Amino acid sequence: MPAFQFEALDTGGQVHRGVLQADTARGARAALRERGLFPVAVEAVDARQQRISLGPARLALLLRQLAVLVRAGLPLEEALAALAEQDRRAQERGLLLAMRARLMEGRGLAQAMGEFPRAFPELIRAAVAAAEEAGRLPEVLERLAELSERRSRLLRRIAAALSYPILLVLVAFAVVIGLLTQVVPEVTQVFAGLGGELPAPTRALLALSSALERHGPTLLLSLLAIAALLLALVRQPRLKPVMERALLAFPGVGVLRRRMAAARLTRTLAVLTEAKVPLLEAMQLARGTLPAGLLRERFDLAIQRVREGGSLSRALAATDLLPLVAMRLIAGGERSGRLSEMLDRAALEQENDLDILFESAAALVGPLAILAIGALVLFIVLAILMPIFELNQMLR
């Protein structure tokens, strides 16, 4: 049964929005009138026109709930209907009802997901398709939920590691601007009556304070325009490989980025191979998890070697993408026929190493930010005090 998004008014003039199922748009309007609502707009949920996207946390929750219901023996149509009845956002509810309508038309779950490419990435659709063929849908849905949860945790960990230094920088920026625009101009009047030549740090501070006082709004707008321009340039597909090479070459950031890419790649390959996706297809799908640039180019070489008949471990070893421990686990998995299990173990090892790296980076960035802010404030204080010290010596 098709799904329709609606906007309607009640007798008090309050607006109601949501999603309902009906055979036709006319039937949807009739159902709204039976509820005592006056329909203002009723539109079919068209998966090809709607651009619905889900974050990693929402996607993980949806996949895990679907896995639980399917494992409990509910048909997919009933499982999707049950999930749609929960307290969900209108767009997400429309997505579930639209998928249910596709299933009732005789399509598979992967085909229904395929009409929502922004909500369900290609690797998820491929894994679900392979799971449907192998009859292992609940297990694969749970593994895909774990994959999305790990990605969500990684994003939260990055945000947590950066939030403290960013907050420090913003507070320091506000303090410095306050000193330069409020305190320094007052002290300038004292310096003006001293006579003689002021120290170089003081002259530089006074020039900076004067520039901010006269051209502060212009400088702020210029900085915002430059930031917007840089952001637009970074989003250009042609410049992404260049930016990626620069990040990989940056001390500390390059190591962290390599480890993150390697862990994500190994985890994705583990999930796809466990879902019985053919190795070459799994590698093509996992390629999308790597950032454009050097790492993806190296993995393309590995794909080519596997396509020519080489083993996965030898192909990856030639590209230097993964650490030695991960390579030995993958090689052992190929020899014993337990590739997906060893890929999963290799991913776990790399994720544990990544946790240690994040903790070390977070412990290092905070003190470095404090030192930089302290040095800047110290410069301002010394620039203000140096003329006063010279005046005291002259008076003596």
Sequence and secondary structure as in RCSB ss.txt:
>XXXX:A:sequence
MPAFQFEALDTGGQVHRGVLQADTARGARAALRERGLFPVAVEAVDARQQRISLGPARLALLLRQLAVLVRAGLP
LEEALAALAEQDRRAQERGLLLAMRARLMEGRGLAQAMGEFPRAFPELIRAAVAAAEEAGRLPEVLERLAELSER
RSRLLRRIAAALSYPILLVLVAFAVVIGLLTQVVPEVTQVFAGLGGELPAPTRALLALSSALERHGPTLLLSLLA
IAALLLALVRQPRLKPVMERALLAFPGVGVLRRRMAAARLTRTLAVLTEAKVPLLEAMQLARGTLPAGLLRERFD
LAIQRVREGGSLSRALAATDLLPLVAMRLIAGGERSGRLSEMLDRAALEQENDLDILFESAAALVGPLAILAIGA
LVLFIVLAILMPIFELNQMLR
>XXXX:A:secstr
  EEEEEEE TT  EEEEEEE SSHHHHHHHHHHTT EEEEEEE  TTT      HHHHHHHHHHHHHHHHTT  
HHHHHHHHHHSS  HHHHHHHHHHHHHHHTT  HHHHHHT TTTS HHHHHHHHHHHHHT HHHHHHHHHHHHHH
HHHHHHHHHHHHHHHHHHHHHHHHHHHHIIIIIHHHHHHHHHTT S   HHHHHHHHHHHHHHHHHHHHHHHHHH
HHHHHHHHHTSTTTHHHHHHHHHHSTTHHHHHHHHHHHHHHHHHHHHHHTT  HHHHHHHHHTTS TTHHHHHHH
HHHHHHHTT  HHHHHHTTT S HHHHHHHHHHHHHT HHHHHHHHHHHHHHHHHHHHHHHHHHHHHHHHHHHHH
HHHHHHHHHHHHHHHHHHHH 
